[in-house]
Amino acid sequence: MTTLFTSYRLGSLSLPNRMVMAPMTRVRAAAGGLATPSMASYYAQRATAGLIVTEGVQPSPVGQSNPGTPGLHTDEQTASWRTVTDAVHTNGGRVFAQIMHGGRVSHADTTGLQPVGPSPVPAVGAVFTPAGPQPAPVPRALSTAEVPEQALSYAGAARRAVEAGFDGVELHGANGYLISQFLSSNANVRTDRYGGSVSGRIRFAVEAVSATADAVGAERTGIRLSPGGTFWGVQESEVADLYTALLAELAPLGLAYVHVEATADEETLLRLRRAWPGTLVMNPVVPMGPKQTGRSEADHWLGLGADLISFGRGFLANPDLVERLRTGLPISPVDETTYYQGGDAGYLTYPAYQHTA
């Protein structure tokens, strides 16, 4: 019988359990988008996860969404990540870098550049800047000739990730960021080959994933998706058809996995499970929603055919989450006020469970 604690073969990696630490933005990078010793400690503390996926890492200057986030587009950034990957591997873990291009979810005050997107349609809501939240600006629409360069930026960051010692990469195709914007039917109102029909709207995602798989190997490449999600105001028409078409295009590549958030109804998600022949990582609850993934949600999706289960806030507040779930120990709550405040409080200060005599 398959449980959370059954081992799993993911490409060349042997995972000791089926628990994935989900990517979570923590805005603790140093100036210049550098990874820090505290980041190395944070991920090393959680190395008992079957797989760690890092916070979103920008693949280019224009791809940066929030202040304080790390990058993988300079030599100095690449070198800084080596401390993180070494720490995770020394503690027996496995780690993928999540590559995240913010697209329109950015601001010139953060990057010095006008954000880019599929169309000149702003995100809904306020974006984070060094001066605090500001209304999302109107992005500059990428020309048809410029789009492939943005797709290739994921591959360039992936090469640097492997150079830095990561076991692989996950493209952030979810939550209203650039790939998600191209999939959208309201953020993407293009009339060229990257817009309009389902085949047009999935094209950017397919090109970005294909380029990354060519660069570092398909077995080192995954993608995260949020079918039907409405983050940052994106909307998607023909959700089931859109994502089954995308998975059909990705299936022949032999990717490490597809990572799906529970942003659609269960019937749609099960249709996507049937459409995807490879490894499926399931995030059973909506990120940042009121519910937190626990043992029951994980077991439910393992029973429905998911191969791996990702946990976000559980790993944030419980570095020893694997052992806590294995032995039925209490799960510590997370302090939401420390998500993005910087510093080590609420970052390195969550202890492993203290057994009393």
LOVOTI-52690 format. One record per residue (C-alpha): residue number from 1; x negated, y, z. Coordinates in Angstrom, 3 decimals. Layout:
BEGIN
NUM/X/Y/Z .
...
end
This chain:
BEGIN
1/0.000/0.000/0.000 .
2/-1.347/3.430/-0.999 .
3/-1.609/5.996/1.805 .
4/-3.303/9.343/2.266 .
5/-6.299/7.444/3.588 .
6/-6.750/5.069/0.661 .
7/-9.881/5.751/-1.379 .
8/-9.617/6.985/-4.958 .
9/-11.915/7.079/-7.974 .
10/-11.976/10.514/-9.641 .
11/-14.265/10.355/-12.642 .
12/-17.710/9.589/-11.263 .
13/-16.669/10.593/-7.743 .
14/-15.550/8.159/-5.066 .
15/-13.089/9.961/-2.800 .
16/-12.774/8.440/0.705 .
17/-9.177/9.642/1.005 .
18/-6.460/11.267/-1.107 .
19/-6.408/14.623/0.654 .
20/-7.479/17.681/-1.328 .
21/-8.253/21.013/0.285 .
22/-6.316/23.438/-1.907 .
23/-7.909/26.658/-3.178 .
24/-7.220/29.599/-0.859 .
25/-8.387/33.182/-1.343 .
26/-10.242/34.385/1.761 .
27/-12.061/37.545/0.449 .
28/-15.233/36.901/2.432 .
29/-17.775/37.240/-0.392 .
30/-20.684/39.659/-0.098 .
31/-21.213/42.679/-2.325 .
32/-21.801/41.681/-5.911 .
33/-19.492/38.692/-5.601 .
34/-22.067/36.580/-3.770 .
35/-21.279/33.495/-1.714 .
36/-22.456/33.767/1.900 .
37/-23.794/31.510/4.672 .
38/-20.403/31.826/6.414 .
39/-18.716/30.497/3.285 .
40/-21.133/27.557/3.311 .
41/-20.189/26.822/6.932 .
42/-16.453/27.178/6.207 .
43/-16.456/24.621/3.412 .
44/-18.915/22.290/5.164 .
45/-16.613/22.175/8.215 .
46/-13.888/20.734/5.943 .
47/-16.036/18.241/4.033 .
48/-14.034/15.231/5.263 .
49/-11.398/16.151/2.654 .
50/-11.392/13.764/-0.258 .
51/-12.043/16.799/-2.445 .
52/-12.451/20.517/-1.731 .
53/-11.339/23.079/-4.306 .
54/-12.785/26.497/-3.519 .
55/-11.106/29.852/-3.526 .
56/-10.682/31.449/-6.947 .
57/-13.989/32.523/-8.491 .
58/-13.989/35.172/-11.216 .
59/-15.620/34.179/-14.524 .
60/-16.371/37.766/-15.617 .
61/-16.237/41.332/-14.270 .
62/-12.860/42.009/-15.903 .
63/-11.577/38.705/-14.524 .
64/-11.874/39.827/-10.888 .
65/-8.497/40.223/-9.214 .
66/-9.163/41.177/-5.588 .
67/-12.001/42.974/-3.810 .
68/-14.245/40.700/-1.781 .
69/-13.917/37.673/-4.044 .
70/-16.865/35.674/-5.371 .
71/-18.030/35.312/-8.950 .
72/-19.838/32.893/-11.250 .
73/-21.055/35.147/-14.035 .
74/-24.488/36.332/-12.866 .
75/-27.684/34.500/-11.979 .
76/-27.552/35.877/-8.436 .
77/-23.993/34.648/-7.915 .
78/-24.895/31.222/-9.266 .
79/-27.861/30.934/-6.905 .
80/-25.750/32.027/-3.926 .
81/-23.314/29.139/-4.442 .
82/-26.099/26.574/-4.118 .
83/-26.077/27.072/-0.332 .
84/-22.352/26.234/-0.297 .
85/-22.567/23.108/-2.446 .
86/-25.632/21.868/-0.568 .
87/-23.819/22.282/2.766 .
88/-20.742/20.398/1.556 .
89/-22.805/17.581/0.073 .
90/-24.993/17.328/3.185 .
91/-21.789/16.786/5.175 .
92/-20.711/14.062/2.784 .
93/-18.147/16.067/0.806 .
94/-17.241/16.732/-2.808 .
95/-16.395/20.202/-4.125 .
96/-14.924/21.767/-7.280 .
97/-15.018/25.515/-7.981 .
98/-11.719/27.073/-8.948 .
99/-12.251/29.457/-11.862 .
100/-9.734/32.279/-11.710 .
101/-9.297/35.101/-14.215 .
102/-6.862/37.620/-12.736 .
103/-5.802/39.121/-16.060 .
104/-3.259/41.869/-15.376 .
105/-3.372/41.227/-11.608 .
106/-6.299/43.564/-11.062 .
107/-7.143/47.252/-10.839 .
108/-9.800/49.606/-12.193 .
109/-10.587/50.715/-8.628 .
110/-11.733/47.141/-7.942 .
111/-13.624/46.370/-11.145 .
112/-14.254/49.691/-12.861 .
113/-12.427/48.242/-15.859 .
114/-8.872/48.401/-17.144 .
115/-7.260/44.993/-16.564 .
116/-6.500/42.910/-19.633 .
117/-3.564/40.658/-20.373 .
118/-1.643/39.058/-23.190 .
119/0.621/42.127/-23.489 .
120/0.839/45.666/-22.052 .
121/3.288/44.519/-19.366 .
122/2.324/45.239/-15.731 .
123/2.613/42.710/-12.945 .
124/5.409/43.159/-10.421 .
125/4.191/44.380/-7.051 .
126/1.132/46.021/-5.552 .
127/-2.381/44.714/-6.160 .
128/-5.195/44.844/-3.628 .
129/-7.898/47.467/-4.162 .
130/-10.776/48.802/-2.022 .
131/-8.454/51.677/-1.027 .
132/-5.568/49.388/-0.129 .
133/-2.530/48.138/-2.070 .
134/-1.688/50.060/-5.242 .
135/0.963/49.543/-7.930 .
136/-0.122/47.054/-10.568 .
137/-1.401/48.977/-13.594 .
138/-0.442/48.439/-17.218 .
139/-3.015/46.043/-18.674 .
140/-4.695/46.471/-22.018 .
141/-3.344/43.887/-24.435 .
142/-6.071/41.652/-25.803 .
143/-6.380/41.687/-29.575 .
144/-6.105/38.353/-31.366 .
145/-9.855/38.440/-31.979 .
146/-10.594/39.074/-28.285 .
147/-8.547/36.219/-26.846 .
148/-11.080/33.418/-27.567 .
149/-13.769/35.329/-25.647 .
150/-11.604/35.284/-22.530 .
151/-10.925/31.563/-22.994 .
152/-14.666/30.943/-23.313 .
153/-15.332/32.833/-20.078 .
154/-13.955/29.842/-18.140 .
155/-16.475/27.578/-19.872 .
156/-19.335/29.949/-19.109 .
157/-18.420/30.016/-15.429 .
158/-18.097/26.224/-15.445 .
159/-21.662/25.851/-16.733 .
160/-22.861/28.065/-13.926 .
161/-20.785/26.075/-11.419 .
162/-22.490/22.836/-12.419 .
163/-25.855/24.596/-12.277 .
164/-24.953/25.694/-8.742 .
165/-24.281/22.096/-7.711 .
166/-20.502/21.866/-7.932 .
167/-19.068/18.459/-8.778 .
168/-16.613/20.054/-11.202 .
169/-14.240/22.941/-11.788 .
170/-10.528/23.644/-11.661 .
171/-9.097/26.272/-14.007 .
172/-6.522/28.433/-12.258 .
173/-3.586/28.166/-14.625 .
174/-1.007/28.996/-11.961 .
175/0.440/31.760/-9.800 .
176/0.715/34.570/-12.346 .
177/-2.957/34.925/-13.282 .
178/-4.293/35.051/-16.852 .
179/-3.525/31.523/-18.071 .
180/-0.132/31.734/-16.374 .
181/0.454/35.108/-18.059 .
182/-0.060/33.553/-21.482 .
183/2.361/30.733/-20.581 .
184/4.944/33.297/-19.508 .
185/7.812/34.490/-21.684 .
186/7.930/37.986/-20.146 .
187/4.249/38.777/-19.453 .
188/3.447/37.464/-22.946 .
189/5.483/39.190/-25.652 .
190/2.918/38.669/-28.393 .
191/3.904/37.959/-31.968 .
192/0.601/36.405/-33.064 .
193/-0.481/32.775/-32.652 .
194/-0.880/33.212/-28.858 .
195/2.752/34.118/-28.207 .
196/6.380/33.506/-29.046 .
197/7.002/29.787/-29.360 .
198/6.038/27.124/-26.846 .
199/3.110/26.112/-29.065 .
200/1.925/29.724/-29.128 .
201/2.233/30.287/-25.404 .
202/0.267/27.147/-24.481 .
203/-2.534/27.875/-26.953 .
204/-4.674/29.977/-24.599 .
205/-4.520/27.352/-21.842 .
206/-5.474/24.589/-24.268 .
207/-8.382/26.613/-25.654 .
208/-9.689/27.511/-22.193 .
209/-9.498/23.922/-20.946 .
210/-10.958/22.463/-24.147 .
211/-13.894/24.875/-24.066 .
212/-14.569/24.042/-20.425 .
213/-14.373/20.293/-21.034 .
214/-16.804/20.689/-23.931 .
215/-19.153/22.714/-21.726 .
216/-19.353/20.507/-18.621 .
217/-17.466/17.303/-19.446 .
218/-13.765/16.544/-19.213 .
219/-14.339/14.356/-16.147 .
220/-15.520/17.526/-14.343 .
221/-12.575/19.655/-15.480 .
222/-9.141/20.072/-13.903 .
223/-6.373/22.654/-14.138 .
224/-3.824/23.949/-11.636 .
225/-0.286/24.772/-12.804 .
226/2.848/26.280/-11.228 .
227/5.744/25.284/-13.525 .
228/8.584/27.780/-13.311 .
229/6.746/29.865/-10.703 .
230/7.543/33.561/-10.498 .
231/4.354/34.891/-8.884 .
232/3.556/38.522/-9.766 .
233/6.782/38.728/-11.738 .
234/6.043/36.094/-14.391 .
235/8.976/34.219/-15.866 .
236/8.903/31.152/-18.078 .
237/11.573/30.033/-20.506 .
238/11.950/26.347/-21.458 .
239/9.930/25.303/-18.408 .
240/10.113/21.527/-18.862 .
241/9.438/21.727/-22.602 .
242/6.625/24.231/-22.087 .
243/4.731/22.074/-19.616 .
244/5.359/18.723/-21.300 .
245/3.981/20.280/-24.507 .
246/0.948/21.591/-22.603 .
247/0.294/18.212/-20.976 .
248/0.624/16.478/-24.344 .
249/-2.116/18.728/-25.728 .
250/-4.356/18.193/-22.690 .
251/-3.853/14.426/-22.326 .
252/-6.316/13.348/-25.073 .
253/-9.129/15.334/-23.434 .
254/-9.509/12.926/-20.484 .
255/-9.519/15.578/-17.776 .
256/-10.356/14.901/-14.144 .
257/-6.856/15.904/-13.065 .
258/-3.873/18.186/-13.329 .
259/-2.963/19.950/-10.073 .
260/0.738/20.861/-9.869 .
261/2.497/23.110/-7.382 .
262/6.083/22.302/-6.344 .
263/7.432/25.450/-7.974 .
264/10.080/23.605/-10.017 .
265/12.847/21.217/-9.019 .
266/11.891/17.625/-8.339 .
267/13.484/16.312/-11.533 .
268/11.271/18.600/-13.633 .
269/8.190/17.692/-11.619 .
270/8.891/13.976/-12.071 .
271/9.243/14.537/-15.807 .
272/5.778/16.100/-15.774 .
273/4.416/13.165/-13.772 .
274/5.716/10.824/-16.476 .
275/4.239/13.031/-19.189 .
276/0.751/13.096/-17.661 .
277/-1.242/9.852/-18.038 .
278/-4.145/10.912/-15.843 .
279/-4.743/11.824/-12.221 .
280/-2.068/14.052/-10.713 .
281/-2.825/16.218/-7.680 .
282/0.425/17.373/-6.082 .
283/0.832/20.430/-3.878 .
284/4.190/19.476/-2.306 .
285/5.240/22.954/-1.124 .
286/5.240/26.407/-2.692 .
287/2.026/28.276/-1.778 .
288/2.618/31.052/0.766 .
289/6.188/29.831/1.252 .
290/7.787/29.219/4.636 .
291/7.022/25.487/4.673 .
292/3.639/23.863/5.203 .
293/2.606/20.521/3.769 .
294/2.647/17.773/6.387 .
295/2.420/14.014/6.457 .
296/6.054/13.483/5.410 .
297/5.771/15.723/2.332 .
298/2.511/14.043/1.376 .
299/3.895/10.529/1.743 .
300/6.996/11.505/-0.232 .
301/4.932/12.538/-3.241 .
302/2.558/9.594/-3.014 .
303/5.685/7.465/-3.225 .
304/6.785/9.378/-6.334 .
305/3.528/8.679/-8.140 .
306/1.138/11.481/-7.209 .
307/-2.455/10.270/-6.878 .
308/-3.805/13.000/-4.589 .
309/-2.135/15.524/-2.273 .
310/-3.398/19.053/-1.705 .
311/-3.101/20.876/1.623 .
312/-3.684/24.605/2.034 .
313/-2.873/26.135/5.409 .
314/-3.336/22.771/7.122 .
315/-7.010/22.704/6.169 .
316/-7.431/26.397/6.887 .
317/-6.482/26.027/10.560 .
318/-7.660/22.415/11.054 .
319/-11.147/21.685/9.723 .
320/-10.620/18.075/10.859 .
321/-7.184/17.761/9.220 .
322/-7.963/14.324/7.810 .
323/-8.610/12.881/11.257 .
324/-5.664/14.696/12.820 .
325/-3.254/13.223/10.293 .
326/-4.893/9.807/10.477 .
327/-4.503/9.589/14.255 .
328/-1.353/11.662/14.767 .
329/-3.075/14.501/16.617 .
330/-1.385/17.923/16.852 .
331/-1.793/20.274/13.887 .
332/-2.917/23.773/14.887 .
333/-0.977/26.737/13.497 .
334/-2.651/29.272/11.230 .
335/-3.087/32.937/12.140 .
336/-1.846/34.747/9.030 .
337/-3.282/38.083/10.168 .
338/-6.790/36.730/9.565 .
339/-6.257/35.515/5.988 .
340/-7.970/38.457/4.321 .
341/-9.439/40.513/7.155 .
342/-13.064/39.481/6.555 .
343/-15.533/38.321/9.183 .
344/-15.758/34.928/10.869 .
345/-12.703/35.256/13.138 .
346/-9.914/33.108/11.734 .
347/-12.463/31.656/9.332 .
348/-15.097/29.725/11.247 .
349/-13.362/29.876/14.621 .
350/-10.756/27.122/14.160 .
351/-12.174/24.199/16.167 .
352/-11.925/20.490/15.610 .
353/-9.542/18.791/18.029 .
354/-10.906/18.737/21.555 .
355/-10.368/15.354/23.195 .
356/-10.023/15.500/26.964 .
357/-11.289/12.809/29.277 .
end
